[in-house]
Amino acid sequence: MAREMMYGDAIAAAIIEEMQRDPNVVLYGQNMAMTERDPMLKKFGKDRVRLAPISETAEIGIGIGAAMTGLRPIVELWMSEFLLVAFDQVINEAPKFHYMSGGQVKVPVVLKAGFGFCAGWAGQHSNCIYHTMMGIPGLKVVVPSTPADAKGLMTAAIRDDNPVVYLHPYMLTLDKGEVPEGEYVVPLGVADIKRAGTDVTLVAVGWMVKKAVAAAERLAEEGISAEVVDPRTLAPLDVKTIVESVKKTGRLVLVDQAPRHSSAAAVIAGEVAEHGFEYLRAPVKMVTALDTSVPYSEPMENYILPNENKIIQAVKSVMAHEAVAA
Amino acid sequence: MKKKKEFGKDRLVWMYTQMVRIREFEEAVKRAFIEHPGAIRGHAHLGDGAEASIVGTLSTRRDTDLVMPSYRCHGYPIVLGTPLRKIMAEIFGRKDGLCKGFGGSMHLADPAHHFPGTSGIIGQSIAHATGAALTAQVKKTGQVVFCFFGDGAAKQGVFFESLNMAAVWKLPVVYVLENNQYQAYTHFSLEDANAIAGDPLSKKAEAFSIPGTTVDGTDPLAVYKVAEKAAERARAGKGPSLIESKFYRLSAHGNVITVPPLPTQFPEHEAVAVYGNKAEFAKWKSKDPVVKFRARLTKDRVLIEAGAKRIEDAARAEVKDAVKFALASPLPAPEEALHYVYA
């Protein structure tokens, strides 16, 4: 059974179901559970649902310590940039304990944060910082693009025995989609083909997935068949599924909301260059944000972001490349 | 009120034994840089001088209470019952080490002995210990977490954030600020606002409206008394306390930082090497907690000379065996490095 749900509600559904299933799951963050009327507080009590002070380093560090000793904390951090004030804990503490202890210690903590809020939040609240975390051994990074994935990946993140950074694009919060009811797990580290195609592979992340799918629909009208691959988990990255798609299509366009060199696209392009070079019939093309901070005013904000037209243009350029070569 | 049995003869002898085991172990680590050059890599940090503080605090510990110190971490698992062989083998980077050679001196972990793990980044483990106390509170285990960190760590933001949250949530944690007087190479009087104002460092507790006490960290029984009070408060659900345990690190911060193939060993203490203050070092050396406690126990006839010597000989033999074990243990196979990336 599935029912239509908004993306944001799908995340909440996963958290509620997991908290019902496992008494070791706790949830805390700033500006939540402030009154006794809070529905999560009513449902799970003040031991398991807590208001935290504005102290990201301690919030995350406490999550790590609690995870090391038997809880499965979800730390609600609201915006990915707030991780930056506590980055030692994210990069140099959480992912290290299992390894440094020779496998004795596990750190099953979920760090949940929205990101990429391109709705006039300007330079410091609209960033995509997943690139800084996707190369950290021991850390898992998840970016769901649909309500169903939002639920299934949150469930998997909570059950995973490793620290997981769960990043949800704020721009998808109100998107609706079919979400399976009851237990639903999307395994971490498995990419999803969101649209099948044969001429070109579009690998898109987060908010960009629906833009890539929309671009693919328009390209279909012109006779170009685009496959859209959503990695869903950036670490560990499902390179195999991406390379297999490129093997089929021979062309790769990467769509990413982050600036060029801090994008997941740059990492994926490197992997394909090494593992899929012989399948490529045209150079890889990256459609990313321009190399600026995110500007406040709307026309400028739109200008620096990837969009359907830029994706279509990029696809046409890789298709044209072969025409020249042939 | 008379103290329970804790101050009985057996207890006092146990305390002295643990202090000697720590001291002998740390001395052996220090000697290894000369006797077995290259056996210890990177940076090792010793707890000589901290014995009374460690053992005094842990004397209040109940069976399942957790212990979470900083990277200067050899002494605590020694008291908790981790075999010295496994600790030494870890410091030597061997396959039979406590962490199979993945962690080394700064990252000992032994969850089976209530020692969940240590961080090498100053102060950050204060948050982890606070999180362990959250687990104890949520799961109602009755555990207290003993969180140890240095005077330097008390200048990190994580200290202030963690103590605030522990106080807000009334978490069962005892914070022991080990004021060993040097943050790496910097004397605490140069970087601590309380010290500069002539106040004890325990004054920081006032910022969180929790009890703050400064204690002579060279006296295990004095430390025991304040730690017991803090542990009782934690167990009663009243929240955290801050103890400034003031003693003196008797060795330098760590072995000299050198680039291979240059050899490294422990240098002279910063007091002498950096500040040229031989008098300060001599003054604190004369307050050596192990020597002081031995004198007290023999004077009080808790121990006779021969008994004290038996304890010391046994500790020396145990440490010698640990070194022998570590040297005999193989190095890990290179490809083992790929293990334990993900759980």
Interface residues (C-beta under 8 A of the other chain):
Chain A: N24 V26 D47 R48 R50 A52 P53 S55 T57 A58 E59 I60 G61 I62 G63 I64 G65 A66 A67 M68 T69 G70 L71 P73 D88 Q89 N92 E93 K96 F97 H98 Y99 M100 S101 G102 G103 Q104 V105 K106 V107 P108 P137 G138 K140 D161 N162 P236
Chain B: L66 M68 G97 L98 C99 K100 G101 F102 G103 H107 A109 D110 P111 A112 P116 G117 S119 I121 Q124 I126 A127 H128 A129 T130 G131 A132 A133 L134 T135 A136 Q137 V138 K139 G157 V158 E161 S162 N164 M165 V168 W169 H339 Y340 V341 Y342 A343
